[in-house]
Amino acid sequence: MHPADELRGIKSNKLSKRRIVLGVTGSIAAVESIKLSRELVRHGADVYPVMSKASTRIIHPDSLEFATSRKPIFELTGKTEHISLCGITKNRVDLLLISPCTANTISKIAHGIDDTPITTFATTALGSGIPILIVPAMHLSMYDNKIVQDNIQQCKKMDISFIEPSISGNKAKMPNVEEITEYVIRKIGKQDLKNNKILIIGGATAEPLDEVRILTNRSTGKTAISLANNAFERGANVELWYGYAKEDVPSYIPVKKFETFEDLSNLLNNNDLRFDSIIVCAAIADYLPKKQKGKIPSGKNKLIVEFLPSFKIIQKIKSIAPKSKIIAFKLEEDKENLKEKSYQLLKKNKLDFVIGNTISAFSKEVYEILIINKKGECKYQKGKKEELANYILDNLKK
């Protein structure tokens, strides 16, 4: 067995049975194509490398053969490789991914110039309706060139998709391979939530006790990130409102930040909530401390802080977005009262369904959730956060 086949699908099966032509052009970022190939394979993809002559001066073809288990194509032969892989055939691939892509190759594709194996593959893919995804990588002066930008727009008019480069100093750099892989999964994955507008509200609120101290909770934000990431992969137009939490938000997820209960309330007041679905998994303060001026001095024998109850954010969301599906989370200390409390929350606020879990979710990698719908039907599901996020979205789709 080839080493690449041993790795296939070890991260996920999100690209299982998906066949991808990877075009590698003569950008120095071509060195990342080995890692990118491996990452695609780890998610189950079958990768066919195609190299420009310039790229073979940067990485050796043997490297991509090792990474993919397939001999790179760097010149077209009587086998008509471009037709067998990207033509109108039964066995054509699912995607042409050009990463990295130079200004030269972008401009040739935009104007139908076909004089390299990669541009021939692009011409053929365009003619047969195979999706094309381009990852530019070049000096910033080239990327900002008006002609190059016009050519990018011309490509977009032909339904070619682009992943925006990461601008660093004077370079338009290729994003990291994990981000590119996420866009590939979104492009040719399940796509069962395509065109769905989904808002996810996650993280925690952090309420000030004085000018220095805050009161918050142990929410990590991982559930919100998992939901946002999985919704993105499945084609949704996802937006994340993200509170006080340690988990980093992926750069491809649109995000609006909040910290306090008041911040979140202001976001609700100042934004258009025309979403198909709103998932509220944030740990929102039920009681707000009365903020004290300055800094509370140390050395006190006793400190008493006055709290007042906050209003229920879920009720405000329901009033502002009456046409949206609303999904809320309910946290209880143990499983004994979880079903009853979750159903009470659902009925009181006329929600579409409620996700119930216990405080054990804070300390375990694998844990159990309860999903209960309007009819009172409930299911228990156990798994890791990403698996549970997918399960929640499956129920949302239904």
C-alpha positions in Angstrom: 0.0 0.0 0.0 1.3 3.5 -0.9 2.0 5.7 2.1 -0.7 8.2 0.9 -3.3 5.5 0.9 -2.5 4.7 4.6 -3.4 8.3 5.5 -6.6 8.5 3.5 -9.5 9.5 5.6 -7.7 9.5 9.0 -9.1 13.0 9.8 -12.5 12.7 8.3 -14.5 11.3 5.3 -15.7 14.7 4.3 -14.0 14.3 0.9 -14.4 10.6 0.6 -14.9 9.5 -3.0 -14.1 13.1 -4.2 -11.5 13.4 -6.9 -9.5 16.6 -7.2 -7.0 17.8 -9.8 -4.5 19.9 -8.0 -2.8 22.4 -10.4 0.6 23.7 -9.1 2.1 26.8 -10.8 5.5 28.5 -10.5 4.9 30.5 -7.3 7.4 29.9 -4.4 4.3 28.9 -2.4 4.4 25.7 -4.5 6.4 24.2 -1.6 3.1 24.2 0.4 1.4 21.9 -2.2 2.9 18.8 -0.6 1.3 19.6 2.7 -2.0 20.6 1.0 -2.1 17.3 -0.9 -1.6 15.4 2.3 -4.3 17.4 4.1 -6.8 16.7 1.3 -5.9 13.0 1.4 -6.4 13.0 5.2 -10.0 14.0 4.6 -10.5 11.2 2.1 -9.8 12.9 -1.3 -8.1 11.3 -4.3 -5.7 13.9 -5.6 -4.3 14.1 -9.2 -1.3 16.6 -9.4 -0.7 18.7 -12.5 2.5 20.8 -12.6 3.7 23.7 -14.7 7.3 23.6 -15.8 8.1 26.5 -13.6 6.8 24.7 -10.5 9.1 21.7 -11.2 12.0 24.1 -10.6 10.6 24.7 -7.1 9.6 21.2 -6.0 10.5 17.9 -7.5 7.6 15.9 -9.1 8.6 12.9 -6.9 7.5 14.9 -3.9 3.9 15.3 -5.1 3.9 11.6 -6.2 4.8 10.7 -2.7 2.2 13.0 -1.2 -0.7 11.8 -3.5 0.3 8.3 -4.7 -0.1 9.6 -8.3 2.5 10.6 -10.8 2.3 14.3 -11.6 1.3 15.4 -15.0 3.6 18.1 -16.3 3.1 17.6 -20.0 0.1 16.4 -22.0 0.4 13.2 -24.0 -1.6 11.1 -26.3 -3.5 9.8 -23.3 -5.3 13.2 -23.3 -5.1 13.5 -19.6 -7.1 16.8 -19.5 -10.0 15.1 -21.2 -10.0 12.0 -19.1 -9.9 14.0 -15.9 -11.7 17.2 -16.7 -13.7 16.5 -19.9 -17.3 15.5 -20.4 -16.7 11.9 -19.3 -18.3 9.5 -16.7 -15.1 9.5 -14.6 -14.4 13.2 -14.5 -13.1 14.8 -11.3 -15.2 16.8 -8.9 -12.9 19.9 -8.7 -10.0 21.6 -10.3 -8.0 23.3 -7.5 -5.2 25.6 -8.7 -3.0 26.3 -5.7 -0.8 28.3 -5.7 -1.9 30.2 -8.8 0.3 32.9 -10.3 -0.8 36.2 -11.9 0.3 34.8 -15.2 -1.9 31.7 -15.0 -4.9 33.8 -13.7 -4.6 36.2 -16.7 -4.3 33.3 -19.2 -7.4 31.6 -17.9 -9.3 34.9 -17.9 -8.5 35.4 -21.6 -8.8 31.8 -22.7 -5.1 31.4 -23.4 -4.3 27.7 -23.3 -0.5 27.0 -23.5 0.4 25.0 -20.4 -1.0 21.8 -18.9 -2.8 23.8 -16.1 -4.4 26.3 -18.5 -5.5 23.4 -20.7 -7.1 21.7 -17.7 -8.8 25.0 -16.8 -10.1 25.4 -20.4 -11.5 21.8 -20.3 -13.0 22.2 -16.9 -14.8 25.4 -17.9 -16.2 23.7 -20.9 -17.5 20.7 -19.0 -18.8 22.5 -16.0 -16.3 21.2 -13.4 -15.9 23.6 -10.5 -12.7 25.6 -10.4 -11.2 27.0 -7.2 -8.1 29.3 -7.4 -5.7 30.2 -4.6 -3.6 33.2 -5.7 -0.1 33.6 -4.3 2.3 36.4 -5.5 4.0 39.7 -4.6 1.4 42.3 -3.5 2.4 44.7 -6.3 1.3 42.0 -8.8 -1.9 41.2 -6.9 -2.8 44.8 -6.7 -2.1 45.4 -10.4 -5.4 46.7 -11.9 -5.1 44.3 -14.9 -4.7 41.3 -12.6 -7.6 42.4 -10.5 -9.7 42.8 -13.7 -8.7 39.3 -14.8 -9.7 37.9 -11.4 -13.1 39.6 -11.8 -13.4 38.1 -15.4 -12.7 34.7 -13.9 -15.4 35.2 -11.3 -17.9 36.1 -14.0 -17.1 32.6 -15.4 -18.1 31.1 -12.0 -14.5 30.4 -11.0 -14.2 30.7 -7.2 -11.2 32.3 -5.4 -9.8 32.0 -1.9 -8.6 35.4 -0.9 -4.8 35.6 -0.1 -3.5 36.5 3.3 -1.8 39.9 3.0 1.4 40.1 4.9 3.8 43.0 4.3 4.3 43.2 0.6 3.1 39.6 -0.1 -0.2 38.2 -1.1 0.4 34.8 0.6 -1.4 31.6 0.2 -3.7 30.8 3.2 -2.7 27.9 5.4 -3.5 24.4 4.0 -6.2 23.8 6.7 -8.2 26.9 5.5 -7.8 25.9 1.8 -9.1 22.4 2.7 -12.1 23.9 4.4 -13.0 25.8 1.3 -12.6 22.6 -0.8 -15.0 20.8 1.6 -17.4 23.6 1.3 -17.2 23.6 -2.5 -17.6 19.9 -3.2 -18.8 18.5 0.2 -22.4 17.8 1.3 -23.7 21.3 0.5 -27.0 20.3 2.2 -27.2 23.7 3.9 -26.2 25.7 0.8 -27.8 29.3 0.7 -29.1 28.8 4.3 -28.4 31.9 6.4 -27.4 30.8 9.9 -26.4 33.0 12.9 -24.6 31.3 15.8 -24.3 33.1 19.1 -21.6 31.6 21.2 -18.9 32.1 23.9 -19.7 33.7 27.2 -20.6 37.1 28.6 -18.1 38.7 30.9 -19.6 41.3 33.3 -17.5 44.0 35.0 -17.4 44.0 38.8 -15.2 47.1 38.7 -12.8 48.8 36.3 -10.4 45.8 36.6 -12.3 42.6 37.4 -14.9 40.7 35.4 -17.3 37.9 36.2 -17.7 35.2 33.6 -17.9 31.4 33.3 -16.0 28.4 32.0 -17.4 28.4 28.5 -14.6 27.7 26.0 -16.5 28.7 22.8 -15.7 25.3 21.2 -19.3 24.4 20.6 -20.0 27.7 18.8 -16.8 27.2 16.7 -17.7 23.6 15.8 -21.2 24.6 14.8 -19.9 27.6 12.7 -17.2 25.5 11.0 -19.6 22.6 10.2 -22.2 25.0 8.9 -19.6 26.6 6.7 -18.4 23.3 5.3 -22.0 22.3 4.5 -22.5 25.5 2.4 -24.3 27.8 4.8 -23.8 31.5 4.8 -22.8 31.5 8.5 -22.2 34.4 10.8 -20.8 34.1 14.3 -21.4 36.4 17.2 -18.7 35.5 19.7 -18.3 36.5 23.3 -15.6 36.1 25.9 -13.9 32.8 25.1 -10.4 31.3 24.4 -11.1 29.3 21.3 -9.8 31.1 18.2 -12.3 31.8 15.4 -11.2 30.5 11.9 -10.4 33.4 9.6 -13.0 32.3 7.0 -15.9 32.6 9.5 -17.4 36.2 9.6 -17.5 37.2 13.2 -18.9 40.0 15.4 -17.5 40.3 18.9 -19.3 41.0 22.2 -18.2 40.9 25.8 -21.0 42.0 28.1 -24.7 41.2 28.2 -25.3 44.9 27.1 -22.9 44.4 24.1 -25.0 41.4 23.0 -28.2 43.3 23.4 -26.8 46.2 21.3 -25.9 43.7 18.6 -29.5 42.5 18.5 -30.7 46.1 18.3 -28.3 47.2 15.6 -28.3 44.3 13.1 -30.7 42.8 10.6 -31.7 39.4 12.0 -33.1 38.0 8.7 -31.6 34.5 9.2 -33.1 31.2 8.4 -31.9 29.8 11.7 -30.4 31.3 14.9 -28.5 29.0 17.2 -27.9 30.4 20.7 -25.3 28.3 22.5 -23.7 31.3 24.4 -23.3 31.2 28.1 -25.2 34.4 28.9 -25.3 35.9 32.4 -28.6 35.4 34.2 -27.6 37.9 36.9 -25.7 41.2 36.3 -23.4 42.6 39.0 -23.7 46.2 40.0 -20.5 47.7 38.8 -18.4 49.5 41.4 -16.4 52.6 40.6 -12.7 52.4 40.1 -11.0 49.3 41.6 -12.4 47.4 44.6 -9.5 47.6 47.1 -7.9 44.5 48.4 -7.7 43.6 52.1 -11.5 43.6 52.8 -12.7 41.0 55.3 -15.9 40.6 53.4 -17.0 41.7 49.9 -20.7 41.9 49.0 -21.7 42.4 45.4 -25.3 43.2 44.5 -26.8 41.4 41.4 -29.9 42.1 39.4 -31.6 39.6 37.1 -31.0 40.1 33.4 -33.8 39.8 30.8 -33.9 36.7 28.7 -32.0 37.2 25.4 -33.8 34.3 23.8 -37.2 36.2 24.2 -35.7 39.3 22.5 -34.4 37.2 19.6 -37.8 35.6 19.2 -39.5 39.0 19.0 -37.0 40.5 16.6 -36.7 37.5 14.3 -40.2 35.8 14.4 -39.6 34.0 11.1 -36.3 32.4 12.0 -35.9 28.9 13.4 -34.6 29.4 17.0 -32.5 26.8 18.7 -31.4 27.3 22.3 -29.2 25.4 24.7 -30.1 24.4 28.3 -27.5 23.5 30.8 -28.4 21.6 34.0 -26.3 20.2 36.8 -27.3 16.6 36.2 -29.3 14.5 33.8 -32.3 13.9 36.1 -34.2 17.1 35.3 -32.6 17.8 32.0 -35.5 16.7 29.8 -38.2 18.5 31.8 -36.2 21.7 32.0 -35.3 21.7 28.3 -39.0 21.2 27.3 -40.1 24.0 29.6 -37.6 26.3 27.9 -38.9 25.2 24.5 -42.6 25.7 25.3 -42.2 29.0 27.2 -40.3 30.6 24.3 -42.0 28.7 21.4 -38.6 27.5 20.1 -38.0 25.0 17.3 -35.9 22.8 19.5 -33.6 22.8 22.5 -30.2 21.2 23.1 -29.9 20.0 26.7 -26.6 19.1 28.3 -25.1 18.8 31.8 -22.0 20.4 33.4 -20.0 17.3 32.6 -19.7 18.7 29.1 -17.1 21.2 30.5 -14.7 18.4 31.5 -15.2 15.6 29.0 -14.0 15.3 25.4 -16.9 12.9 24.6 -20.3 13.7 26.2 -24.0 13.4 25.7 -26.6 15.9 24.6 -30.4 15.8 24.5 -32.3 17.2 21.5 -36.0 17.9 22.1 -38.4 19.4 19.5 -41.8 21.1 19.5 -43.7 17.8 19.7 -41.8 16.8 22.8 -39.9 14.1 20.9 -36.4 13.7 22.3 -33.2 11.9 21.3 -29.9 11.5 23.2 -26.7 11.6 21.2 -23.1 11.0 22.4 -19.9 12.2 20.7 -17.2 14.8 20.4 -18.1 18.5 19.9 -17.6 18.3 16.1 -19.7 15.1 15.8 -22.5 16.7 18.0 -22.3 19.9 16.0 -23.0 17.9 12.8 -25.8 16.1 14.5 -27.4 19.3 15.6 -27.2 20.7 12.1 -28.7 17.5 10.7 -31.8 18.2 12.9 -31.8 21.8 11.8 -31.9 20.8 8.2 -34.9 18.5 8.8 
